[in-house]
Amino acid sequence: MAQRILMKGNEAIAEAAIRAGCRHYFGYPITPQTEIAAYMAKKMPKIGGVFLQAESEVASINMVYGAAAAGMRVMTSSSSPGISLKAEGLSYIAGSDVPALVVNVQRGGPGLGGIQPSQSDYFQATKGGGHGDYRMIVLAPASVQEMASLTIKGFNLADKYRMTSMILADGTIGQMMEPISFEDAEIEVYEKPWALTGTNCERKHNVVNSLYLKPEALEVTNFERYERYKIVEENEPMWEEYMMDDAEICVVAFGIASRVAKNAIVAARQEGIKVGLIRPITLWPFPKEALRKAADKVKGFISVELSMGQMIEDVRLYTQCKRPVGLCNRCGGMIPSPDEVLASIRNAEKGVF
Amino acid sequence: MAVVFQKPKSLTDLPFHYCPGCPHGIIHRLVAEVMDELGIEGKAIGVAPVGCAVMAYDYFTCDMIEAAHGRAPAVATGIKRCRPENVVFTYQGDGDLASIGMAETVHAAARNENITVIFVNNAIYGMTGGQMAPTSLPGQVTQTSPYGRDVNHCGWPIRVCELLSSLEGPEYLARVAVNNVKNVNAAKKAIKKAFMNQIEGKGFSLIEVVSACPTNWGMTPQKALEWVESDMLPYYPIGVYKDRSAAKEDAK
């Protein structure tokens, strides 16, 4: 049997990153993700790595940019208001095609908001956040095990496609403890001939850059980047289906909301309601194929979210509004109870979405 | 025929895009000559700013990266912490370093980050067409201070070397100028020392180069160099503002 360790979600991310070969962490304190920095501060000096507390979120993401350009597996972590500050760097990292891992353990917003769990950075993570045309791979863990495994996956994907992987977690999963295993971790290694290493006077200089003053050149660069994104969209969507075989109602939820939804689905099934769950694990690329197929057989969808309803727009989009889509949500740091989700399912059964 | 003068190896063949009479060309050349003399072209990684020198990555033959506005010291920190064996430098202007990037500048200095910072102070935003800089002089007319910089309205110009010299962290802070041959030669010496310090692991060195912007100052190149002498240098005196190793030597 695989060896299992009891870990807190945030610490699982940090340990997984180290196991994935990350030896450089730059961050700035913010609740509720500070355990990641604390873990790195303790571990990195002992394994020849670097933990550096930056003067700001802005500086930390730019340190990540420099380290990524230097060819290293590098990460930063923050929570919602801090991610807004990092948005500038995220855009430059995307525009320069360097790989990085960024963790957002979300808290309620907007503004300073609160420090309790939230999923209200869905738009920011999946639709942009920084300026310009770009995408990030967005991974949404629903357990401490996934905090670890998606961190490792995130580093692999970042290097493979030369882009940012974002772990979009929430305060609940960041703070909860569960037993996890690292035994299935697969570390992929990619060549980085574009990295800044010094020319050693043996090659032409490498330039890491996002400036293209000629509009034709900028357009071509964006076209090429989106060709790469297309491959990501084809190959990398991940999702879980739960009790979907005979489902007539489909709940869509990610992260902590999906766990609440599962409880509600079990309860609804006991009442004879045929309901299932699609849980997107990658929020970008969104599992559109799964939603499209479900739209052909269920009578409607319920998007369960810790926000005012953000993912619901993608659920509508990728089901092409073929079926009604209801929203069951709490926000501001509140989490819907299984009973609230169950009530939405009962309504859906009656045709009320 | 003997070659008596040639382009440094560390500069590419690309013609500079700088305005006629702009001293950026001189300062690029000084940095490149120092890289040649120290034999570090193959080890160097340069960080270009946002500002007139935004395309510096095209001019140096070493590996280069383009930073966001003001973030060069943070980017350089990320690179240096990954590749301590490389020689990492930033090349920044006054808006970049002393306005939007002041936090990154101060904290890189406070950490005594082992990097070299070339700071070109020409008292104006050049690339965007001549706006007031954090180093524009009192009374200086710019596009955004059309009646002259009013210190009661927008404060006083910042003396970066003096400000940073209050920190324990930095190894070496010096202000030089490139308005005449004597000063250019002295500037090169200071730049060389700043790179040597990094190679010797001594830490953060910043060379503030008082420069000119004939185009946006609305002066001929000759007049601009005279204005450096008559107006800039009295406010920004040339000198060494911190030299920790020399201070230690003196203490012995």
Interface residues (C-beta under 8 A of the other chain):
Chain A: H24 F26 V50 L52 A54 E55 S56 V58 A59 S60 N62 M63 V64 Y65 G66 A67 A68 A69 A70 G71 M72 V74 E88 G89 Y92 S96 L196 T197 G198 T199 N200 C201 E202 H205 N206 V207 V208 N209 S210 L211
Chain B: E41 G42 K43 A44 I45 V47 V54 M55 Y57 D58 F60 T61 C62 D63 M64 I65 E66 A67 A68 R71 A74 V75 A76 T77 G78 I79 K80 R81 C82 R83 N86 V87 A103 E104 V106 H107
